[in-house]
Amino acid sequence: MKYKVVEIFESINGEGMKAGELSLFIRFAGCNLCCSYCDTKWANGQDASYTEMGLDEIIEKVQGCQVKNITVTGGEPLLQNGVGTLLQALSDKGFYVEIETNGSIPLQEFAKELPDVVFTMDYKLPGSGMEQQMDTGNFAVLQKKDTVKFVVSDRADLKRAFAVSQEYSLGCKCNILLSPVFGAIEPEEIVTFMKENHWTDARLQVQMHKVIWDPQKRGV
């Protein structure tokens, strides 16, 4: 079994519940969505450059980095054949394994078979142009360890995120993150909205890697 690996690199987690902690990122090629604000289109297209790596190769690479956190991302990593096998193997080795998924792929089987893996799931808002692709059935399988991330472009996105959060009682099920599209909305506006709506179970999070490094820089 071969995996389409775009890059493996060590950095801090720029977002998520492990934000600020060192993690080893495994980025896979390919995605089934095309969000308006996507910052990894270079990894998603048909012509994306990648290296085919076997399970043992990836495990060896990971173990050599001496990092306890593993972030599996893309693109959409759940499109990779055999990704569940890889996630389980990493978990069995004692790593904290988080997978970033775009909200369009059914999670029921993955969540059942991978109880120790943490899911950070996007819910694509109207500003992304991809909301119609969301699988709301995924909300039912998320747990306290998991996270729903709303990437917001404007106040209309904030209103929609709040409505979805309320409709599915997300604050009682999992973590909620609000992440501004870089350069599109000021974090202060998100805080103002949170205060106006007494949204106490959501957390604002700015993408730290875009603050520390050039927003276009890869491998960080």
C-alpha atoms as an extended CHARMM CRD file, in Angstrom:
* protein
*
       220  EXT
         1         1  MET       CA              0.0000000000        0.0000000000        0.0000000000  PROA      1               0.0000000000
         2         2  LYS       CA              1.3630000000        3.4010000000       -1.0060000000  PROA      2               0.0000000000
         3         3  TYR       CA              0.3500000000        6.8310000000        0.2590000000  PROA      3               0.0000000000
         4         4  LYS       CA              0.6110000000       10.0560000000       -1.7510000000  PROA      4               0.0000000000
         5         5  VAL       CA              2.7170000000       12.2060000000        0.5660000000  PROA      5               0.0000000000
         6         6  VAL       CA              3.2310000000       15.8560000000       -0.3890000000  PROA      6               0.0000000000
         7         7  GLU       CA              5.4040000000       16.7320000000        2.5860000000  PROA      7               0.0000000000
         8         8  ILE       CA              6.4060000000       15.6820000000        6.0870000000  PROA      8               0.0000000000
         9         9  PHE       CA              7.7030000000       18.4380000000        8.3200000000  PROA      9               0.0000000000
        10        10  GLU       CA              8.0470000000       19.4230000000       11.9630000000  PROA      10              0.0000000000
        11        11  SER       CA              6.6410000000       22.7060000000       13.2560000000  PROA      11              0.0000000000
        12        12  ILE       CA              4.2630000000       24.0720000000       15.8410000000  PROA      12              0.0000000000
        13        13  ASN       CA              0.5870000000       23.4120000000       15.4120000000  PROA      13              0.0000000000
        14        14  GLY       CA             -0.6880000000       26.7300000000       14.1160000000  PROA      14              0.0000000000
        15        15  GLU       CA             -4.2920000000       25.9100000000       15.0110000000  PROA      15              0.0000000000
        16        16  GLY       CA             -6.4030000000       23.2630000000       16.7150000000  PROA      16              0.0000000000
        17        17  MET       CA             -6.5340000000       22.2280000000       20.3660000000  PROA      17              0.0000000000
        18        18  LYS       CA             -2.7850000000       21.5360000000       20.3070000000  PROA      18              0.0000000000
        19        19  ALA       CA             -1.9740000000       25.0100000000       18.9400000000  PROA      19              0.0000000000
        20        20  GLY       CA              1.5200000000       26.1240000000       19.9140000000  PROA      20              0.0000000000
        21        21  GLU       CA              2.8110000000       22.5950000000       20.5240000000  PROA      21              0.0000000000
        22        22  LEU       CA              5.3710000000       20.9140000000       18.3030000000  PROA      22              0.0000000000
        23        23  SER       CA              3.8950000000       18.4250000000       15.8740000000  PROA      23              0.0000000000
        24        24  LEU       CA              4.9850000000       16.3780000000       12.9000000000  PROA      24              0.0000000000
        25        25  PHE       CA              2.7740000000       17.1210000000        9.9060000000  PROA      25              0.0000000000
        26        26  ILE       CA              2.0080000000       14.5120000000        7.2540000000  PROA      26              0.0000000000
        27        27  ARG       CA              0.3630000000       16.2030000000        4.2870000000  PROA      27              0.0000000000
        28        28  PHE       CA             -1.3280000000       14.0740000000        1.6300000000  PROA      28              0.0000000000
        29        29  ALA       CA             -2.1840000000       15.0520000000       -1.9360000000  PROA      29              0.0000000000
        30        30  GLY       CA             -5.6890000000       15.5760000000       -3.2480000000  PROA      30              0.0000000000
        31        31  CYS       CA             -8.9800000000       17.0900000000       -2.1580000000  PROA      31              0.0000000000
        32        32  ASN       CA            -12.6020000000       16.7540000000       -3.2160000000  PROA      32              0.0000000000
        33        33  LEU       CA            -13.4460000000       20.4040000000       -2.4440000000  PROA      33              0.0000000000
        34        34  CYS       CA            -12.2670000000       23.7400000000       -3.7880000000  PROA      34              0.0000000000
        35        35  CYS       CA            -12.7450000000       26.3880000000       -1.0930000000  PROA      35              0.0000000000
        36        36  SER       CA            -12.4820000000       30.0360000000       -2.0640000000  PROA      36              0.0000000000
        37        37  TYR       CA             -9.8120000000       30.7170000000        0.5640000000  PROA      37              0.0000000000
        38        38  CYS       CA             -7.8490000000       27.4480000000        0.2470000000  PROA      38              0.0000000000
        39        39  ASP       CA             -4.1780000000       27.9580000000        1.0800000000  PROA      39              0.0000000000
        40        40  THR       CA             -3.0050000000       24.4930000000       -0.0220000000  PROA      40              0.0000000000
        41        41  LYS       CA             -4.2790000000       24.3770000000       -3.6130000000  PROA      41              0.0000000000
        42        42  TRP       CA             -0.7420000000       23.5030000000       -4.6420000000  PROA      42              0.0000000000
        43        43  ALA       CA             -1.2070000000       20.1570000000       -2.8500000000  PROA      43              0.0000000000
        44        44  ASN       CA             -4.7120000000       19.4350000000       -4.1110000000  PROA      44              0.0000000000
        45        45  GLY       CA             -4.6360000000       19.5690000000       -7.9000000000  PROA      45              0.0000000000
        46        46  GLN       CA             -4.2840000000       16.7270000000      -10.3760000000  PROA      46              0.0000000000
        47        47  ASP       CA             -0.7530000000       17.9030000000      -11.0960000000  PROA      47              0.0000000000
        48        48  ALA       CA              0.2820000000       18.1470000000       -7.4360000000  PROA      48              0.0000000000
        49        49  SER       CA              3.7570000000       16.7950000000       -6.7720000000  PROA      49              0.0000000000
        50        50  TYR       CA              3.9330000000       13.9620000000       -4.2440000000  PROA      50              0.0000000000
        51        51  THR       CA              6.0800000000       11.0260000000       -3.1710000000  PROA      51              0.0000000000
        52        52  GLU       CA              4.6440000000        7.5420000000       -2.8330000000  PROA      52              0.0000000000
        53        53  MET       CA              5.5330000000        6.1650000000        0.5830000000  PROA      53              0.0000000000
        54        54  GLY       CA              4.6980000000        2.8480000000        2.2020000000  PROA      54              0.0000000000
        55        55  LEU       CA              3.3660000000        2.4160000000        5.7210000000  PROA      55              0.0000000000
        56        56  ASP       CA              6.7080000000        1.2930000000        7.1310000000  PROA      56              0.0000000000
        57        57  GLU       CA              8.5090000000        4.2170000000        5.4880000000  PROA      57              0.0000000000
        58        58  ILE       CA              6.1720000000        6.7190000000        7.0970000000  PROA      58              0.0000000000
        59        59  ILE       CA              6.3930000000        5.0730000000       10.5120000000  PROA      59              0.0000000000
        60        60  GLU       CA             10.1990000000        5.0570000000       10.3230000000  PROA      60              0.0000000000
        61        61  LYS       CA             10.2350000000        8.7320000000        9.3690000000  PROA      61              0.0000000000
        62        62  VAL       CA              7.8750000000        9.6470000000       12.1970000000  PROA      62              0.0000000000
        63        63  GLN       CA              9.7830000000        7.7060000000       14.8400000000  PROA      63              0.0000000000
        64        64  GLY       CA             13.0240000000        9.3590000000       13.8190000000  PROA      64              0.0000000000
        65        65  CYS       CA             11.6620000000       12.8430000000       14.5720000000  PROA      65              0.0000000000
        66        66  GLN       CA             11.0290000000       12.2810000000       18.2990000000  PROA      66              0.0000000000
        67        67  VAL       CA              7.8020000000       14.2980000000       18.3420000000  PROA      67              0.0000000000
        68        68  LYS       CA              4.7580000000       13.0410000000       20.2490000000  PROA      68              0.0000000000
        69        69  ASN       CA              2.0570000000       14.8860000000       18.2450000000  PROA      69              0.0000000000
        70        70  ILE       CA              1.1710000000       13.8270000000       14.7050000000  PROA      70              0.0000000000
        71        71  THR       CA             -1.0930000000       15.9640000000       12.5010000000  PROA      71              0.0000000000
        72        72  VAL       CA             -2.4070000000       14.2570000000        9.3780000000  PROA      72              0.0000000000
        73        73  THR       CA             -3.6580000000       16.7750000000        6.8600000000  PROA      73              0.0000000000
        74        74  GLY       CA             -4.0880000000       17.6180000000        3.1860000000  PROA      74              0.0000000000
        75        75  GLY       CA             -5.9460000000       18.3330000000        1.0240000000  PROA      75              0.0000000000
        76        76  GLU       CA             -8.3940000000       15.8000000000        2.3460000000  PROA      76              0.0000000000
        77        77  PRO       CA             -6.4240000000       12.9540000000        3.9580000000  PROA      77              0.0000000000
        78        78  LEU       CA             -9.4340000000       10.6490000000        4.3380000000  PROA      78              0.0000000000
        79        79  LEU       CA             -9.4160000000       10.2060000000        0.5600000000  PROA      79              0.0000000000
        80        80  GLN       CA             -6.1650000000        8.2270000000        0.8310000000  PROA      80              0.0000000000
        81        81  ASN       CA             -6.5780000000        4.4770000000        0.4060000000  PROA      81              0.0000000000
        82        82  GLY       CA             -5.6490000000        2.7470000000        3.6470000000  PROA      82              0.0000000000
        83        83  VAL       CA             -5.4910000000        5.9250000000        5.7110000000  PROA      83              0.0000000000
        84        84  GLY       CA             -7.2460000000        4.1580000000        8.5800000000  PROA      84              0.0000000000
        85        85  THR       CA             -4.4480000000        1.5890000000        8.6990000000  PROA      85              0.0000000000
        86        86  LEU       CA             -1.8660000000        4.3550000000        8.9470000000  PROA      86              0.0000000000
        87        87  LEU       CA             -3.7710000000        6.2290000000       11.6380000000  PROA      87              0.0000000000
        88        88  GLN       CA             -4.1350000000        3.0690000000       13.7110000000  PROA      88              0.0000000000
        89        89  ALA       CA             -0.4480000000        2.2220000000       13.3060000000  PROA      89              0.0000000000
        90        90  LEU       CA              0.5720000000        5.6900000000       14.5000000000  PROA      90              0.0000000000
        91        91  SER       CA             -1.8260000000        5.4760000000       17.4330000000  PROA      91              0.0000000000
        92        92  ASP       CA             -0.5050000000        2.0220000000       18.3560000000  PROA      92              0.0000000000
        93        93  LYS       CA              3.0050000000        3.5060000000       18.5360000000  PROA      93              0.0000000000
        94        94  GLY       CA              1.8170000000        5.8390000000       21.2790000000  PROA      94              0.0000000000
        95        95  PHE       CA              1.5440000000        9.0700000000       19.2870000000  PROA      95              0.0000000000
        96        96  TYR       CA             -1.1760000000       11.6560000000       19.7920000000  PROA      96              0.0000000000
        97        97  VAL       CA             -2.7780000000       11.4960000000       16.3410000000  PROA      97              0.0000000000
        98        98  GLU       CA             -4.9750000000       14.2650000000       14.9740000000  PROA      98              0.0000000000
        99        99  ILE       CA             -6.4900000000       14.2660000000       11.5060000000  PROA      99              0.0000000000
       100       100  GLU       CA             -7.7780000000       17.4090000000        9.8270000000  PROA      100             0.0000000000
       101       101  THR       CA            -10.7850000000       16.6710000000        7.6120000000  PROA      101             0.0000000000
       102       102  ASN       CA            -12.9780000000       18.9670000000        5.5520000000  PROA      102             0.0000000000
       103       103  GLY       CA            -16.4230000000       17.8870000000        6.7380000000  PROA      103             0.0000000000
       104       104  SER       CA            -17.6080000000       16.2690000000        3.5130000000  PROA      104             0.0000000000
       105       105  ILE       CA            -16.3930000000       12.7190000000        4.1980000000  PROA      105             0.0000000000
       106       106  PRO       CA            -18.5690000000       10.4450000000        6.4070000000  PROA      106             0.0000000000
       107       107  LEU       CA            -16.7370000000        9.8280000000        9.6710000000  PROA      107             0.0000000000
       108       108  GLN       CA            -18.8820000000        7.1030000000       11.2080000000  PROA      108             0.0000000000
       109       109  GLU       CA            -16.6760000000        4.1280000000       10.2880000000  PROA      109             0.0000000000
       110       110  PHE       CA            -13.4230000000        5.9760000000       10.9250000000  PROA      110             0.0000000000
       111       111  ALA       CA            -14.5680000000        7.1200000000       14.3690000000  PROA      111             0.0000000000
       112       112  LYS       CA            -15.7290000000        3.6250000000       15.3060000000  PROA      112             0.0000000000
       113       113  GLU       CA            -12.5280000000        1.9250000000       14.1800000000  PROA      113             0.0000000000
       114       114  LEU       CA            -10.1400000000        4.6330000000       15.4840000000  PROA      114             0.0000000000
       115       115  PRO       CA            -11.3750000000        5.5580000000       18.9780000000  PROA      115             0.0000000000
       116       116  ASP       CA             -8.0860000000        7.1910000000       20.0250000000  PROA      116             0.0000000000
       117       117  VAL       CA             -7.6420000000        9.3680000000       16.9270000000  PROA      117             0.0000000000
       118       118  VAL       CA             -8.7030000000       13.0000000000       17.2760000000  PROA      118             0.0000000000
       119       119  PHE       CA            -10.8130000000       14.5050000000       14.5060000000  PROA      119             0.0000000000
       120       120  THR       CA            -10.6400000000       18.2050000000       13.7110000000  PROA      120             0.0000000000
       121       121  MET       CA            -13.4750000000       18.6680000000       11.2540000000  PROA      121             0.0000000000
       122       122  ASP       CA            -14.2080000000       21.7830000000        9.2680000000  PROA      122             0.0000000000
       123       123  TYR       CA            -17.7270000000       22.9530000000        8.6320000000  PROA      123             0.0000000000
       124       124  LYS       CA            -17.4910000000       24.9380000000        5.4270000000  PROA      124             0.0000000000
       125       125  LEU       CA            -19.4820000000       28.1440000000        5.6290000000  PROA      125             0.0000000000
       126       126  PRO       CA            -21.1210000000       30.0930000000        2.7480000000  PROA      126             0.0000000000
       127       127  GLY       CA            -17.9710000000       32.1580000000        2.1690000000  PROA      127             0.0000000000
       128       128  SER       CA            -16.0940000000       28.9870000000        1.2100000000  PROA      128             0.0000000000
       129       129  GLY       CA            -18.5320000000       28.1620000000       -1.6020000000  PROA      129             0.0000000000
       130       130  MET       CA            -18.6080000000       24.5620000000       -0.3590000000  PROA      130             0.0000000000
       131       131  GLU       CA            -21.3010000000       24.4570000000        2.3310000000  PROA      131             0.0000000000
       132       132  GLN       CA            -23.5680000000       22.2670000000        0.1890000000  PROA      132             0.0000000000
       133       133  GLN       CA            -20.9340000000       19.5200000000        0.3950000000  PROA      133             0.0000000000
       134       134  MET       CA            -21.0540000000       19.2340000000        4.1870000000  PROA      134             0.0000000000
       135       135  ASP       CA            -22.1450000000       15.9550000000        5.8060000000  PROA      135             0.0000000000
       136       136  THR       CA            -24.0340000000       17.0760000000        8.9130000000  PROA      136             0.0000000000
       137       137  GLY       CA            -24.3950000000       13.4560000000        9.9760000000  PROA      137             0.0000000000
       138       138  ASN       CA            -20.8050000000       13.7180000000       11.1600000000  PROA      138             0.0000000000
       139       139  PHE       CA            -21.8680000000       15.8770000000       14.0930000000  PROA      139             0.0000000000
       140       140  ALA       CA            -23.4670000000       12.8340000000       15.7150000000  PROA      140             0.0000000000
       141       141  VAL       CA            -20.1560000000       10.9520000000       15.9760000000  PROA      141             0.0000000000
       142       142  LEU       CA            -17.9260000000       13.7310000000       17.3070000000  PROA      142             0.0000000000
       143       143  GLN       CA            -16.7810000000       13.4920000000       20.9270000000  PROA      143             0.0000000000
       144       144  LYS       CA            -15.3080000000       15.8020000000       23.5610000000  PROA      144             0.0000000000
       145       145  LYS       CA            -11.8050000000       15.1520000000       22.2400000000  PROA      145             0.0000000000
       146       146  ASP       CA            -12.8210000000       16.2650000000       18.7390000000  PROA      146             0.0000000000
       147       147  THR       CA            -13.2410000000       19.7280000000       17.2540000000  PROA      147             0.0000000000
       148       148  VAL       CA            -15.4390000000       21.5080000000       14.7530000000  PROA      148             0.0000000000
       149       149  LYS       CA            -13.6220000000       24.3820000000       13.0890000000  PROA      149             0.0000000000
       150       150  PHE       CA            -15.5140000000       27.2100000000       11.4240000000  PROA      150             0.0000000000
       151       151  VAL       CA            -13.3350000000       29.2500000000        9.0510000000  PROA      151             0.0000000000
       152       152  VAL       CA            -15.1050000000       32.6040000000        8.7430000000  PROA      152             0.0000000000
       153       153  SER       CA            -14.7950000000       35.1620000000        5.9680000000  PROA      153             0.0000000000
       154       154  ASP       CA            -17.2990000000       37.7660000000        7.1560000000  PROA      154             0.0000000000
       155       155  ARG       CA            -20.1870000000       38.4750000000        9.5190000000  PROA      155             0.0000000000
       156       156  ALA       CA            -22.5790000000       36.3750000000        7.4130000000  PROA      156             0.0000000000
       157       157  ASP       CA            -20.2890000000       33.3900000000        8.0080000000  PROA      157             0.0000000000
       158       158  LEU       CA            -20.2730000000       34.1350000000       11.7350000000  PROA      158             0.0000000000
       159       159  LYS       CA            -24.0680000000       34.1480000000       11.8370000000  PROA      159             0.0000000000
       160       160  ARG       CA            -24.2250000000       30.8680000000        9.9710000000  PROA      160             0.0000000000
       161       161  ALA       CA            -21.5860000000       29.2750000000       12.2230000000  PROA      161             0.0000000000
       162       162  PHE       CA            -23.5330000000       30.3090000000       15.3040000000  PROA      162             0.0000000000
       163       163  ALA       CA            -26.7930000000       28.9450000000       13.8480000000  PROA      163             0.0000000000
       164       164  VAL       CA            -25.1780000000       25.5770000000       13.0060000000  PROA      164             0.0000000000
       165       165  SER       CA            -23.5910000000       25.3960000000       16.4500000000  PROA      165             0.0000000000
       166       166  GLN       CA            -26.9460000000       25.9940000000       18.1180000000  PROA      166             0.0000000000
       167       167  GLU       CA            -28.9200000000       23.6650000000       15.8370000000  PROA      167             0.0000000000
       168       168  TYR       CA            -26.6210000000       20.7080000000       16.5190000000  PROA      168             0.0000000000
       169       169  SER       CA            -25.7420000000       21.5830000000       20.1530000000  PROA      169             0.0000000000
       170       170  LEU       CA            -22.0630000000       21.4140000000       19.2610000000  PROA      170             0.0000000000
       171       171  GLY       CA            -20.9010000000       23.0120000000       22.4870000000  PROA      171             0.0000000000
       172       172  CYS       CA            -22.1490000000       19.9540000000       24.3920000000  PROA      172             0.0000000000
       173       173  LYS       CA            -20.4530000000       17.4880000000       22.0430000000  PROA      173             0.0000000000
       174       174  CYS       CA            -17.0340000000       18.8000000000       21.0790000000  PROA      174             0.0000000000
       175       175  ASN       CA            -14.6950000000       21.7740000000       20.9250000000  PROA      175             0.0000000000
       176       176  ILE       CA            -15.6100000000       24.7300000000       18.6920000000  PROA      176             0.0000000000
       177       177  LEU       CA            -12.9980000000       26.9000000000       17.0000000000  PROA      177             0.0000000000
       178       178  LEU       CA            -13.5480000000       30.1040000000       15.0530000000  PROA      178             0.0000000000
       179       179  SER       CA            -10.7360000000       30.8580000000       12.6420000000  PROA      179             0.0000000000
       180       180  PRO       CA            -10.6470000000       34.0240000000       10.5200000000  PROA      180             0.0000000000
       181       181  VAL       CA             -9.7660000000       33.7800000000        6.8490000000  PROA      181             0.0000000000
       182       182  PHE       CA             -6.3680000000       35.4700000000        6.8040000000  PROA      182             0.0000000000
       183       183  GLY       CA             -6.7520000000       39.0480000000        5.6000000000  PROA      183             0.0000000000
       184       184  ALA       CA            -10.5400000000       38.8280000000        5.0930000000  PROA      184             0.0000000000
       185       185  ILE       CA            -11.9440000000       39.5720000000        8.5550000000  PROA      185             0.0000000000
       186       186  GLU       CA            -10.3940000000       41.1070000000       11.6480000000  PROA      186             0.0000000000
       187       187  PRO       CA            -10.2550000000       38.8920000000       14.7510000000  PROA      187             0.0000000000
       188       188  GLU       CA            -11.7390000000       41.7950000000       16.7220000000  PROA      188             0.0000000000
       189       189  GLU       CA            -14.9610000000       41.4710000000       14.7130000000  PROA      189             0.0000000000
       190       190  ILE       CA            -15.2070000000       37.8130000000       15.6940000000  PROA      190             0.0000000000
       191       191  VAL       CA            -14.7240000000       38.6680000000       19.3730000000  PROA      191             0.0000000000
       192       192  THR       CA            -17.4410000000       41.3380000000       19.1010000000  PROA      192             0.0000000000
       193       193  PHE       CA            -19.8270000000       38.7880000000       17.5930000000  PROA      193             0.0000000000
       194       194  MET       CA            -19.0210000000       36.2740000000       20.3360000000  PROA      194             0.0000000000
       195       195  LYS       CA            -19.7850000000       38.8820000000       22.9950000000  PROA      195             0.0000000000
       196       196  GLU       CA            -23.0010000000       40.0180000000       21.3130000000  PROA      196             0.0000000000
       197       197  ASN       CA            -24.2850000000       36.4280000000       21.1690000000  PROA      197             0.0000000000
       198       198  HSD       CA            -22.8350000000       35.2400000000       24.5020000000  PROA      198             0.0000000000
       199       199  TRP       CA            -21.1110000000       32.4740000000       22.5530000000  PROA      199             0.0000000000
       200       200  THR       CA            -19.2160000000       31.1030000000       25.5140000000  PROA      200             0.0000000000
       201       201  ASP       CA            -18.4910000000       27.6030000000       24.1930000000  PROA      201             0.0000000000
       202       202  ALA       CA            -16.5800000000       28.7730000000       21.1150000000  PROA      202             0.0000000000
       203       203  ARG       CA            -12.9240000000       29.7410000000       20.9790000000  PROA      203             0.0000000000
       204       204  LEU       CA            -11.2780000000       32.2640000000       18.6600000000  PROA      204             0.0000000000
       205       205  GLN       CA             -8.0870000000       31.0160000000       17.0860000000  PROA      205             0.0000000000
       206       206  VAL       CA             -5.7580000000       32.8890000000       14.7810000000  PROA      206             0.0000000000
       207       207  GLN       CA             -3.5050000000       30.8040000000       12.5140000000  PROA      207             0.0000000000
       208       208  MET       CA             -0.2280000000       31.2770000000       14.3680000000  PROA      208             0.0000000000
       209       209  HSD       CA              1.9350000000       29.9960000000       11.5410000000  PROA      209             0.0000000000
       210       210  LYS       CA              0.7310000000       32.8620000000        9.3500000000  PROA      210             0.0000000000
       211       211  VAL       CA              1.6510000000       35.3650000000       12.0430000000  PROA      211             0.0000000000
       212       212  ILE       CA              5.1070000000       33.9220000000       12.7050000000  PROA      212             0.0000000000
       213       213  TRP       CA              6.0940000000       33.2690000000        9.0800000000  PROA      213             0.0000000000
       214       214  ASP       CA              5.1630000000       34.6300000000        5.6590000000  PROA      214             0.0000000000
       215       215  PRO       CA              1.5560000000       33.4930000000        5.0270000000  PROA      215             0.0000000000
       216       216  GLN       CA              2.6560000000       31.8580000000        1.7630000000  PROA      216             0.0000000000
       217       217  LYS       CA              5.5790000000       29.9460000000        3.2690000000  PROA      217             0.0000000000
       218       218  ARG       CA              5.3300000000       26.1560000000        3.0400000000  PROA      218             0.0000000000
       219       219  GLY       CA              6.6150000000       23.5480000000        5.4410000000  PROA      219             0.0000000000
       220       220  VAL       CA              5.8000000000       25.5510000000        8.5660000000  PROA      220             0.0000000000
